[in-house]
């Protein structure tokens, strides 16, 4: 039977030196378990750091793509405004021409 499974009566019968040895053994066992736990957590932390790094890279690429799309949108708005301005100008010229020459229905 393991010493950890011993009842308190049996542990009480141990000499002070044996009690200390048992406590040292238990502490070493706990220490070993904690070291294993730390190693496992360290691996998890590395995995999470790697994942975070990948996400940050992906986020940065999305920001670049967003900025490029916003620039394209601005250029298209500018082009749309220029075309709308040109259409207004041509409509104005048509109105002037109709006033000067009369309506033209040949189109």
Biopython code that builds the backbone (N, CA, C, O; Angstrom):
import numpy as np
from Bio.PDB.StructureBuilder import StructureBuilder

atoms = [
    (1, "UNK", "N", (0.847, -1.171, 0.000)),
    (1, "UNK", "CA", (0.000, 0.000, 0.000)),
    (1, "UNK", "C", (0.896, 1.240, 0.000)),
    (1, "UNK", "O", (1.896, 1.302, 0.716)),
    (2, "UNK", "N", (0.515, 2.229, -0.823)),
    (2, "UNK", "CA", (1.282, 3.468, -0.898)),
    (2, "UNK", "C", (1.142, 4.240, 0.394)),
    (2, "UNK", "O", (0.167, 4.103, 1.133)),
    (3, "UNK", "N", (2.141, 5.047, 0.638)),
    (3, "UNK", "CA", (2.091, 5.843, 1.861)),
    (3, "UNK", "C", (0.964, 6.879, 1.791)),
    (3, "UNK", "O", (0.368, 7.222, 2.812)),
    (4, "UNK", "N", (0.673, 7.377, 0.574)),
    (4, "UNK", "CA", (-0.399, 8.357, 0.434)),
    (4, "UNK", "C", (-1.743, 7.737, 0.768)),
    (4, "UNK", "O", (-2.674, 8.441, 1.160)),
    (5, "UNK", "N", (-1.851, 6.409, 0.612)),
    (5, "UNK", "CA", (-3.096, 5.714, 0.896)),
    (5, "UNK", "C", (-3.208, 5.318, 2.367)),
    (5, "UNK", "O", (-4.255, 4.853, 2.816)),
    (6, "UNK", "N", (-2.142, 5.501, 3.093)),
    (6, "UNK", "CA", (-2.164, 5.137, 4.508)),
    (6, "UNK", "C", (-3.126, 6.035, 5.260)),
    (6, "UNK", "O", (-3.298, 7.208, 4.929)),
    (7, "UNK", "N", (-3.735, 5.475, 6.254)),
    (7, "UNK", "CA", (-4.612, 6.269, 7.101)),
    (7, "UNK", "C", (-3.779, 7.184, 7.991)),
    (7, "UNK", "O", (-2.568, 7.009, 8.125)),
    (8, "UNK", "N", (-4.433, 8.139, 8.584)),
    (8, "UNK", "CA", (-3.708, 9.070, 9.459)),
    (8, "UNK", "C", (-3.123, 8.357, 10.664)),
    (8, "UNK", "O", (-2.125, 8.807, 11.226)),
    (9, "UNK", "N", (-3.727, 7.257, 11.064)),
    (9, "UNK", "CA", (-3.192, 6.506, 12.200)),
    (9, "UNK", "C", (-1.821, 5.942, 11.882)),
    (9, "UNK", "O", (-0.910, 5.996, 12.708)),
    (10, "UNK", "N", (-1.677, 5.393, 10.667)),
    (10, "UNK", "CA", (-0.382, 4.824, 10.289)),
    (10, "UNK", "C", (0.669, 5.904, 10.111)),
    (10, "UNK", "O", (1.827, 5.716, 10.484)),
    (11, "UNK", "N", (0.265, 7.047, 9.537)),
    (11, "UNK", "CA", (1.215, 8.142, 9.339)),
    (11, "UNK", "C", (1.661, 8.685, 10.695)),
    (11, "UNK", "O", (2.817, 9.069, 10.872)),
    (12, "UNK", "N", (0.757, 8.711, 11.618)),
    (12, "UNK", "CA", (1.108, 9.185, 12.956)),
    (12, "UNK", "C", (2.128, 8.261, 13.620)),
    (12, "UNK", "O", (2.863, 8.695, 14.507)),
    (13, "UNK", "N", (2.183, 6.993, 13.205)),
    (13, "UNK", "CA", (3.105, 6.038, 13.806)),
    (13, "UNK", "C", (4.514, 6.161, 13.222)),
    (13, "UNK", "O", (5.460, 5.584, 13.759)),
    (14, "UNK", "N", (4.656, 6.913, 12.121)),
    (14, "UNK", "CA", (5.969, 7.082, 11.507)),
    (14, "UNK", "C", (6.848, 7.961, 12.388)),
    (14, "UNK", "O", (6.365, 8.800, 13.148)),
    (15, "UNK", "N", (8.132, 7.744, 12.264)),
    (15, "UNK", "CA", (9.074, 8.585, 12.998)),
    (15, "UNK", "C", (9.095, 9.956, 12.355)),
    (15, "UNK", "O", (8.678, 10.094, 11.205)),
    (16, "UNK", "N", (9.567, 10.973, 13.056)),
    (16, "UNK", "CA", (9.644, 12.307, 12.457)),
    (16, "UNK", "C", (10.453, 12.312, 11.154)),
    (16, "UNK", "O", (10.114, 13.030, 10.214)),
    (17, "UNK", "N", (11.496, 11.530, 11.104)),
    (17, "UNK", "CA", (12.303, 11.469, 9.875)),
    (17, "UNK", "C", (11.495, 10.866, 8.733)),
    (17, "UNK", "O", (11.559, 11.353, 7.604)),
    (18, "UNK", "N", (10.735, 9.809, 9.015)),
    (18, "UNK", "CA", (9.910, 9.182, 7.985)),
    (18, "UNK", "C", (8.796, 10.119, 7.536)),
    (18, "UNK", "O", (8.440, 10.148, 6.358)),
    (19, "UNK", "N", (8.248, 10.884, 8.476)),
    (19, "UNK", "CA", (7.225, 11.863, 8.114)),
    (19, "UNK", "C", (7.800, 12.911, 7.169)),
    (19, "UNK", "O", (7.170, 13.284, 6.179)),
    (20, "UNK", "N", (9.007, 13.381, 7.488)),
    (20, "UNK", "CA", (9.659, 14.370, 6.612)),
    (20, "UNK", "C", (9.959, 13.774, 5.239)),
    (20, "UNK", "O", (9.773, 14.437, 4.218)),
    (21, "UNK", "N", (10.420, 12.529, 5.214)),
    (21, "UNK", "CA", (10.697, 11.871, 3.934)),
    (21, "UNK", "C", (9.410, 11.739, 3.108)),
    (21, "UNK", "O", (9.417, 11.958, 1.896)),
    (22, "UNK", "N", (8.323, 11.383, 3.766)),
    (22, "UNK", "CA", (7.036, 11.267, 3.068)),
    (22, "UNK", "C", (6.595, 12.628, 2.529)),
    (22, "UNK", "O", (6.123, 12.734, 1.397)),
    (23, "UNK", "N", (6.753, 13.654, 3.343)),
    (23, "UNK", "CA", (6.375, 14.997, 2.895)),
    (23, "UNK", "C", (7.253, 15.444, 1.732)),
    (23, "UNK", "O", (6.762, 16.051, 0.779)),
    (24, "UNK", "N", (8.545, 15.149, 1.804)),
    (24, "UNK", "CA", (9.468, 15.484, 0.701)),
    (24, "UNK", "C", (9.057, 14.741, -0.557)),
    (24, "UNK", "O", (9.050, 15.326, -1.640)),
    (25, "UNK", "N", (8.709, 13.455, -0.437)),
    (25, "UNK", "CA", (8.289, 12.675, -1.605)),
    (25, "UNK", "C", (7.031, 13.281, -2.229)),
    (25, "UNK", "O", (6.941, 13.422, -3.449)),
    (26, "UNK", "N", (6.057, 13.639, -1.377)),
    (26, "UNK", "CA", (4.818, 14.239, -1.879)),
    (26, "UNK", "C", (5.094, 15.585, -2.552)),
    (26, "UNK", "O", (4.525, 15.893, -3.600)),
    (27, "UNK", "N", (5.958, 16.369, -1.951)),
    (27, "UNK", "CA", (6.286, 17.676, -2.546)),
    (27, "UNK", "C", (7.012, 17.514, -3.875)),
    (27, "UNK", "O", (6.761, 18.263, -4.818)),
    (28, "UNK", "N", (7.918, 16.532, -3.951)),
    (28, "UNK", "CA", (8.612, 16.267, -5.220)),
    (28, "UNK", "C", (7.630, 15.807, -6.290)),
    (28, "UNK", "O", (7.751, 16.177, -7.458)),
    (29, "UNK", "N", (6.659, 14.997, -5.883)),
    (29, "UNK", "CA", (5.645, 14.531, -6.824)),
    (29, "UNK", "C", (4.801, 15.714, -7.328)),
    (29, "UNK", "O", (4.546, 15.841, -8.526)),
    (30, "UNK", "N", (4.380, 16.560, -6.410)),
    (30, "UNK", "CA", (3.622, 17.757, -6.794)),
    (30, "UNK", "C", (4.450, 18.670, -7.685)),
    (30, "UNK", "O", (3.940, 19.236, -8.651)),
    (31, "UNK", "N", (5.731, 18.809, -7.356)),
    (31, "UNK", "CA", (6.626, 19.648, -8.143)),
    (31, "UNK", "C", (6.732, 19.115, -9.565)),
    (31, "UNK", "O", (6.688, 19.877, -10.530)),
    (32, "UNK", "N", (6.871, 17.803, -9.683)),
    (32, "UNK", "CA", (6.961, 17.175, -11.004)),
    (32, "UNK", "C", (5.676, 17.407, -11.797)),
    (32, "UNK", "O", (5.726, 17.710, -12.989)),
    (33, "UNK", "N", (4.529, 17.265, -11.138)),
    (33, "UNK", "CA", (3.252, 17.509, -11.800)),
    (33, "UNK", "C", (3.142, 18.962, -12.258)),
    (33, "UNK", "O", (2.661, 19.238, -13.357)),
    (34, "UNK", "N", (3.586, 19.877, -11.420)),
    (34, "UNK", "CA", (3.529, 21.294, -11.777)),
    (34, "UNK", "C", (4.475, 21.610, -12.934)),
    (34, "UNK", "O", (4.154, 22.429, -13.795)),
    (35, "UNK", "N", (5.644, 20.958, -12.955)),
    (35, "UNK", "CA", (6.556, 21.159, -14.089)),
    (35, "UNK", "C", (5.910, 20.682, -15.381)),
    (35, "UNK", "O", (6.006, 21.351, -16.410)),
    (36, "UNK", "N", (5.251, 19.527, -15.333)),
    (36, "UNK", "CA", (4.551, 19.014, -16.513)),
    (36, "UNK", "C", (3.446, 19.975, -16.938)),
    (36, "UNK", "O", (3.244, 20.228, -18.125)),
    (37, "UNK", "N", (2.739, 20.502, -15.947)),
    (37, "UNK", "CA", (1.676, 21.461, -16.223)),
    (37, "UNK", "C", (2.247, 22.717, -16.879)),
    (37, "UNK", "O", (1.668, 23.242, -17.831)),
    (38, "UNK", "N", (3.368, 23.189, -16.376)),
    (38, "UNK", "CA", (4.015, 24.382, -16.947)),
    (38, "UNK", "C", (4.450, 24.121, -18.384)),
    (38, "UNK", "O", (4.266, 24.970, -19.256)),
    (39, "UNK", "N", (5.028, 22.944, -18.629)),
    (39, "UNK", "CA", (5.444, 22.606, -20.004)),
    (39, "UNK", "C", (4.254, 22.579, -20.951)),
    (39, "UNK", "O", (4.325, 23.086, -22.070)),
    (40, "UNK", "N", (3.160, 21.983, -20.493)),
    (40, "UNK", "CA", (1.957, 21.920, -21.336)),
    (40, "UNK", "C", (1.417, 23.321, -21.590)),
    (40, "UNK", "O", (1.037, 23.646, -22.715)),
    (41, "UNK", "N", (1.381, 24.143, -20.562)),
    (41, "UNK", "CA", (0.873, 25.515, -20.716)),
    (41, "UNK", "C", (1.804, 26.334, -21.607)),
    (41, "UNK", "O", (1.346, 27.170, -22.385)),
    (42, "UNK", "N", (3.106, 26.095, -21.494)),
    (42, "UNK", "CA", (4.057, 26.823, -22.351)),
    (42, "UNK", "C", (3.816, 26.493, -23.819)),
    (42, "UNK", "O", (3.877, 27.372, -24.678)),
    (43, "UNK", "N", (3.544, 25.235, -24.098)),
    (43, "UNK", "CA", (3.241, 24.841, -25.477)),
    (43, "UNK", "C", (1.952, 25.506, -25.946)),
    (43, "UNK", "O", (1.868, 25.973, -27.082)),
    (44, "UNK", "N", (0.948, 25.551, -25.071)),
    (44, "UNK", "CA", (-0.312, 26.214, -25.427)),
    (44, "UNK", "C", (-0.091, 27.699, -25.683)),
    (44, "UNK", "O", (-0.663, 28.266, -26.614)),
    (45, "UNK", "N", (0.743, 28.330, -24.850)),
    (45, "UNK", "CA", (1.036, 29.755, -25.019)),
    (45, "UNK", "C", (1.720, 29.987, -26.359)),
    (45, "UNK", "O", (1.387, 30.937, -27.068)),
    (46, "UNK", "N", (2.669, 29.130, -26.712)),
    (46, "UNK", "CA", (3.347, 29.274, -28.010)),
    (46, "UNK", "C", (2.355, 29.127, -29.158)),
    (46, "UNK", "O", (2.419, 29.870, -30.137)),
    (47, "UNK", "N", (1.446, 28.174, -29.039)),
    (47, "UNK", "CA", (0.425, 28.003, -30.080)),
    (47, "UNK", "C", (-0.442, 29.251, -30.195)),
    (47, "UNK", "O", (-0.736, 29.717, -31.296)),
    (48, "UNK", "N", (-0.845, 29.786, -29.049)),
    (48, "UNK", "CA", (-1.673, 30.994, -29.052)),
    (48, "UNK", "C", (-0.911, 32.189, -29.618)),
    (48, "UNK", "O", (-1.478, 32.991, -30.360)),
    (49, "UNK", "N", (0.363, 32.312, -29.275)),
    (49, "UNK", "CA", (1.174, 33.413, -29.808)),
    (49, "UNK", "C", (1.292, 33.295, -31.322)),
    (49, "UNK", "O", (1.214, 34.291, -32.042)),
    (50, "UNK", "N", (1.477, 32.080, -31.792)),
    (50, "UNK", "CA", (1.561, 31.855, -33.243)),
    (50, "UNK", "C", (0.238, 32.222, -33.909)),
    (50, "UNK", "O", (0.224, 32.881, -34.949)),
    (51, "UNK", "N", (-0.862, 31.798, -33.314)),
    (51, "UNK", "CA", (-2.190, 32.115, -33.858)),
    (51, "UNK", "C", (-2.423, 33.618, -33.865)),
    (51, "UNK", "O", (-2.928, 34.162, -34.848)),
    (52, "UNK", "N", (-2.060, 34.293, -32.778)),
    (52, "UNK", "CA", (-2.237, 35.746, -32.692)),
    (52, "UNK", "C", (-1.393, 36.437, -33.758)),
    (52, "UNK", "O", (-1.849, 37.381, -34.403)),
    (53, "UNK", "N", (-0.175, 35.969, -33.937)),
    (53, "UNK", "CA", (0.699, 36.561, -34.949)),
    (53, "UNK", "C", (0.098, 36.414, -36.351)),
    (53, "UNK", "O", (0.121, 37.352, -37.148)),
    (54, "UNK", "N", (-0.435, 35.234, -36.636)),
    (54, "UNK", "CA", (-1.073, 35.009, -37.944)),
    (54, "UNK", "C", (-2.288, 35.921, -38.113)),
    (54, "UNK", "O", (-2.508, 36.491, -39.182)),
    (55, "UNK", "N", (-3.066, 36.049, -37.046)),
    (55, "UNK", "CA", (-4.250, 36.911, -37.110)),
    (55, "UNK", "C", (-3.849, 38.367, -37.331)),
    (55, "UNK", "O", (-4.502, 39.084, -38.089)),
    (56, "UNK", "N", (-2.783, 38.802, -36.676)),
    (56, "UNK", "CA", (-2.324, 40.177, -36.858)),
    (56, "UNK", "C", (-1.863, 40.408, -38.297)),
    (56, "UNK", "O", (-2.120, 41.465, -38.873)),
    (57, "UNK", "N", (-1.182, 39.416, -38.871)),
    (57, "UNK", "CA", (-0.767, 39.526, -40.270)),
    (57, "UNK", "C", (-1.958, 39.588, -41.203)),
    (57, "UNK", "O", (-1.984, 40.382, -42.144)),
    (58, "UNK", "N", (-2.944, 38.745, -40.937)),
    (58, "UNK", "CA", (-4.155, 38.736, -41.754)),
    (58, "UNK", "C", (-4.895, 40.057, -41.624)),
    (58, "UNK", "O", (-5.378, 40.606, -42.614)),
    (59, "UNK", "N", (-4.981, 40.567, -40.398)),
    (59, "UNK", "CA", (-5.634, 41.843, -40.143)),
    (59, "UNK", "C", (-4.926, 42.967, -40.899)),
    (59, "UNK", "O", (-5.576, 43.827, -41.494)),
    (60, "UNK", "N", (-3.596, 42.957, -40.874)),
    (60, "UNK", "CA", (-2.831, 43.984, -41.584)),
    (60, "UNK", "C", (-3.099, 43.909, -43.087)),
    (60, "UNK", "O", (-3.249, 44.939, -43.744)),
    (61, "UNK", "N", (-3.161, 42.685, -43.634)),
    (61, "UNK", "CA", (-3.435, 42.558, -45.071)),
    (61, "UNK", "C", (-4.846, 43.026, -45.401)),
    (61, "UNK", "O", (-5.072, 43.607, -46.463)),
    (62, "UNK", "N", (-5.800, 42.779, -44.501)),
    (62, "UNK", "CA", (-7.166, 43.259, -44.733)),
    (62, "UNK", "C", (-7.228, 44.786, -44.689)),
    (62, "UNK", "O", (-7.970, 45.400, -45.456)),
    (63, "UNK", "N", (-6.454, 45.395, -43.795)),
    (63, "UNK", "CA", (-6.422, 46.860, -43.733)),
    (63, "UNK", "C", (-5.848, 47.433, -45.029)),
    (63, "UNK", "O", (-6.345, 48.435, -45.543)),
    (64, "UNK", "N", (-4.809, 46.798, -45.549)),
    (64, "UNK", "CA", (-4.221, 47.255, -46.818)),
    (64, "UNK", "C", (-5.245, 47.122, -47.938)),
    (64, "UNK", "O", (-5.408, 48.038, -48.744)),
    (65, "UNK", "N", (-5.934, 45.988, -47.989)),
    (65, "UNK", "CA", (-6.960, 45.784, -49.015)),
    (65, "UNK", "C", (-8.076, 46.812, -48.868)),
    (65, "UNK", "O", (-8.549, 47.357, -49.865)),
    (66, "UNK", "N", (-8.504, 47.084, -47.626)),
    (66, "UNK", "CA", (-9.538, 48.091, -47.377)),
    (66, "UNK", "C", (-9.094, 49.458, -47.891)),
    (66, "UNK", "O", (-9.863, 50.161, -48.546)),
    (67, "UNK", "N", (-7.848, 49.828, -47.589)),
    (67, "UNK", "CA", (-7.334, 51.119, -48.031)),
    (67, "UNK", "C", (-7.295, 51.216, -49.553)),
    (67, "UNK", "O", (-7.632, 52.251, -50.129)),
    (68, "UNK", "N", (-6.879, 50.128, -50.196)),
    (68, "UNK", "CA", (-6.846, 50.115, -51.668)),
    (68, "UNK", "C", (-8.262, 50.255, -52.238)),
    (68, "UNK", "O", (-8.479, 50.991, -53.201)),
    (69, "UNK", "N", (-9.215, 49.549, -51.643)),
    (69, "UNK", "CA", (-10.604, 49.635, -52.116)),
    (69, "UNK", "C", (-11.190, 51.024, -51.879)),
    (69, "UNK", "O", (-11.970, 51.511, -52.697)),
    (70, "UNK", "N", (-10.827, 51.658, -50.782)),
    (70, "UNK", "CA", (-11.300, 53.023, -50.530)),
    (70, "UNK", "C", (-10.728, 53.986, -51.563)),
    (70, "UNK", "O", (-11.424, 54.890, -52.025)),
    (71, "UNK", "N", (-9.466, 53.794, -51.923)),
    (71, "UNK", "CA", (-8.866, 54.643, -52.962)),
    (71, "UNK", "C", (-9.572, 54.439, -54.297)),
    (71, "UNK", "O", (-9.838, 55.398, -55.021)),
    (72, "UNK", "N", (-9.875, 53.183, -54.617)),
    (72, "UNK", "CA", (-10.603, 52.891, -55.858)),
    (72, "UNK", "C", (-11.975, 53.556, -55.826)),
    (72, "UNK", "O", (-12.414, 54.133, -56.820)),
    (73, "UNK", "N", (-12.649, 53.473, -54.682)),
    (73, "UNK", "CA", (-13.965, 54.089, -54.545)),
    (73, "UNK", "C", (-13.872, 55.606, -54.725)),
    (73, "UNK", "O", (-14.716, 56.204, -55.392)),
    (74, "UNK", "N", (-12.859, 56.224, -54.136)),
    (74, "UNK", "CA", (-12.684, 57.679, -54.290)),
    (74, "UNK", "C", (-12.466, 58.048, -55.751)),
    (74, "UNK", "O", (-13.016, 59.036, -56.239)),
    (75, "UNK", "N", (-11.662, 57.251, -56.442)),
    (75, "UNK", "CA", (-11.409, 57.522, -57.866)),
    (75, "UNK", "C", (-12.697, 57.378, -58.679)),
    (75, "UNK", "O", (-12.972, 58.172, -59.579)),
    (76, "UNK", "N", (-13.487, 56.336, -58.340)),
    (76, "UNK", "CA", (-14.745, 56.132, -59.059)),
    (76, "UNK", "C", (-15.740, 57.254, -58.765)),
    (76, "UNK", "O", (-16.459, 57.687, -59.665)),
    (77, "UNK", "N", (-15.793, 57.731, -57.521)),
    (77, "UNK", "CA", (-16.660, 58.864, -57.190)),
    (77, "UNK", "C", (-16.240, 60.098, -57.974)),
    (77, "UNK", "O", (-17.080, 60.834, -58.492)),
    (78, "UNK", "N", (-14.931, 60.316, -58.056)),
    (78, "UNK", "CA", (-14.422, 61.477, -58.799)),
    (78, "UNK", "C", (-14.813, 61.353, -60.275)),
    (78, "UNK", "O", (-15.263, 62.315, -60.897)),
    (79, "UNK", "N", (-14.630, 60.155, -60.814)),
    (79, "UNK", "CA", (-14.987, 59.922, -62.209)),
    (79, "UNK", "C", (-16.494, 60.102, -62.409)),
    (79, "UNK", "O", (-16.920, 60.702, -63.396)),
    (80, "UNK", "N", (-17.294, 59.591, -61.486)),
    (80, "UNK", "CA", (-18.746, 59.745, -61.580)),
    (80, "UNK", "C", (-19.136, 61.224, -61.550)),
    (80, "UNK", "O", (-19.986, 61.660, -62.326)),
    (81, "UNK", "N", (-18.516, 61.990, -60.660)),
    (81, "UNK", "CA", (-18.813, 63.424, -60.587)),
    (81, "UNK", "C", (-18.403, 64.154, -61.862)),
    (81, "UNK", "O", (-19.102, 65.057, -62.320)),
    (82, "UNK", "N", (-17.273, 63.759, -62.428)),
    (82, "UNK", "CA", (-16.841, 64.376, -63.689)),
    (82, "UNK", "C", (-17.828, 64.056, -64.805)),
    (82, "UNK", "O", (-18.178, 64.925, -65.603)),
    (83, "UNK", "N", (-18.270, 62.806, -64.852)),
    (83, "UNK", "CA", (-19.234, 62.414, -65.890)),
    (83, "UNK", "C", (-20.568, 63.135, -65.677)),
    (83, "UNK", "O", (-21.183, 63.603, -66.635)),
    (84, "UNK", "N", (-21.009, 63.221, -64.429)),
    (84, "UNK", "CA", (-22.262, 63.923, -64.136)),
    (84, "UNK", "C", (-22.135, 65.397, -64.520)),
    (84, "UNK", "O", (-23.074, 65.984, -65.058)),
    (85, "UNK", "N", (-21.004, 65.977, -64.250)),
    (85, "UNK", "CA", (-20.763, 67.378, -64.616)),
    (85, "UNK", "C", (-20.773, 67.539, -66.139)),
    (85, "UNK", "O", (-21.329, 68.503, -66.665)),
    (86, "UNK", "N", (-20.166, 66.608, -66.823)),
    (86, "UNK", "CA", (-20.138, 66.659, -68.297)),
    (86, "UNK", "C", (-21.555, 66.486, -68.855)),
    (86, "UNK", "O", (-21.924, 67.160, -69.816)),
    (87, "UNK", "N", (-22.348, 65.593, -68.264)),
    (87, "UNK", "CA", (-23.731, 65.404, -68.700)),
    (87, "UNK", "C", (-24.531, 66.691, -68.490)),
    (87, "UNK", "O", (-25.278, 67.113, -69.373)),
    (88, "UNK", "N", (-24.370, 67.317, -67.307)),
    (88, "UNK", "CA", (-25.068, 68.580, -67.038)),
    (88, "UNK", "C", (-24.656, 69.649, -68.045)),
    (88, "UNK", "O", (-25.486, 70.421, -68.524)),
    (89, "UNK", "N", (-23.363, 69.680, -68.356)),
    (89, "UNK", "CA", (-22.861, 70.663, -69.321)),
    (89, "UNK", "C", (-23.481, 70.412, -70.699)),
    (89, "UNK", "O", (-23.909, 71.352, -71.370)),
    (90, "UNK", "N", (-23.526, 69.159, -71.113)),
    (90, "UNK", "CA", (-24.097, 68.832, -72.420)),
    (90, "UNK", "C", (-25.600, 69.118, -72.456)),
    (90, "UNK", "O", (-26.119, 69.594, -73.466)),
    (91, "UNK", "N", (-26.299, 68.826, -71.354)),
    (91, "UNK", "CA", (-27.729, 69.150, -71.293)),
    (91, "UNK", "C", (-27.939, 70.652, -71.424)),
    (91, "UNK", "O", (-28.856, 71.102, -72.111)),
    (92, "UNK", "N", (-27.100, 71.408, -70.773)),
    (92, "UNK", "CA", (-27.192, 72.872, -70.852)),
    (92, "UNK", "C", (-26.961, 73.343, -72.285)),
    (92, "UNK", "O", (-27.649, 74.243, -72.767)),
    (93, "UNK", "N", (-25.997, 72.735, -72.959)),
    (93, "UNK", "CA", (-25.732, 73.097, -74.355)),
    (93, "UNK", "C", (-26.914, 72.732, -75.244)),
    (93, "UNK", "O", (-27.241, 73.466, -76.177)),
    (94, "UNK", "N", (-27.561, 71.595, -74.959)),
    (94, "UNK", "CA", (-28.735, 71.186, -75.740)),
    (94, "UNK", "C", (-29.858, 72.195, -75.545)),
    (94, "UNK", "O", (-30.518, 72.588, -76.508)),
    (95, "UNK", "N", (-30.075, 72.614, -74.308)),
    (95, "UNK", "CA", (-31.127, 73.596, -74.027)),
    (95, "UNK", "C", (-30.829, 74.891, -74.772)),
    (95, "UNK", "O", (-31.731, 75.481, -75.366)),
    (96, "UNK", "N", (-29.582, 75.340, -74.750)),
    (96, "UNK", "CA", (-29.200, 76.570, -75.460)),
    (96, "UNK", "C", (-29.418, 76.405, -76.963)),
    (96, "UNK", "O", (-29.933, 77.300, -77.633)),
    (97, "UNK", "N", (-29.012, 75.233, -77.480)),
    (97, "UNK", "CA", (-29.158, 75.002, -78.914)),
    (97, "UNK", "C", (-30.632, 74.956, -79.309)),
    (97, "UNK", "O", (-31.002, 75.472, -80.364)),
    (98, "UNK", "N", (-31.480, 74.345, -78.477)),
    (98, "UNK", "CA", (-32.905, 74.280, -78.779)),
    (98, "UNK", "C", (-33.531, 75.666, -78.751)),
    (98, "UNK", "O", (-34.411, 75.981, -79.552)),
    (99, "UNK", "N", (-33.065, 76.488, -77.816)),
    (99, "UNK", "CA", (-33.586, 77.846, -77.772)),
    (99, "UNK", "C", (-33.172, 78.617, -79.023)),
    (99, "UNK", "O", (-33.938, 79.414, -79.564)),
    (100, "UNK", "N", (-31.952, 78.360, -79.464)),
    (100, "UNK", "CA", (-31.441, 79.105, -80.614)),
    (100, "UNK", "C", (-32.015, 78.563, -81.922)),
    (100, "UNK", "O", (-32.412, 79.343, -82.788)),
    (101, "UNK", "N", (-32.065, 77.257, -82.074)),
    (101, "UNK", "CA", (-32.478, 76.668, -83.354)),
    (101, "UNK", "C", (-33.832, 75.984, -83.327)),
    (101, "UNK", "O", (-34.328, 75.570, -84.374)),
    (102, "UNK", "N", (-34.426, 75.857, -82.190)),
    (102, "UNK", "CA", (-35.694, 75.129, -82.090)),
    (102, "UNK", "C", (-35.419, 73.661, -81.745)),
    (102, "UNK", "O", (-34.287, 73.187, -81.849)),
    (103, "UNK", "N", (-36.462, 72.964, -81.339)),
    (103, "UNK", "CA", (-36.278, 71.572, -80.945)),
    (103, "UNK", "C", (-35.895, 70.704, -82.151)),
    (103, "UNK", "O", (-36.351, 70.921, -83.274)),
    (104, "UNK", "N", (-35.052, 69.730, -81.875)),
    (104, "UNK", "CA", (-34.601, 68.800, -82.916)),
    (104, "UNK", "C", (-35.084, 67.396, -82.514)),
    (104, "UNK", "O", (-34.667, 66.835, -81.501)),
    (105, "UNK", "N", (-35.995, 66.848, -83.364)),
    (105, "UNK", "CA", (-36.562, 65.545, -83.015)),
    (105, "UNK", "C", (-36.041, 64.442, -83.894)),
    (105, "UNK", "O", (-36.690, 63.404, -84.017)),
    (106, "UNK", "N", (-34.911, 64.622, -84.501)),
    (106, "UNK", "CA", (-34.415, 63.612, -85.428)),
    (106, "UNK", "C", (-33.664, 62.481, -84.718)),
    (106, "UNK", "O", (-33.271, 61.505, -85.358)),
    (107, "UNK", "N", (-33.473, 62.596, -83.481)),
    (107, "UNK", "CA", (-32.742, 61.518, -82.815)),
    (107, "UNK", "C", (-33.650, 60.498, -82.368)),
    (107, "UNK", "O", (-33.222, 59.504, -81.783)),
]
sb = StructureBuilder()
sb.init_structure("model")
sb.init_model(0)
sb.init_chain("A")
sb.init_seg("    ")
for serial, (resi, resn, name, xyz) in enumerate(atoms, 1):
    if name == "N":
        sb.init_residue(resn, " ", resi, " ")
    sb.init_atom(name, np.array(xyz, "f"), 0.0, 1.0, " ", f" {name:<3s}", serial, name[0])
structure = sb.get_structure()
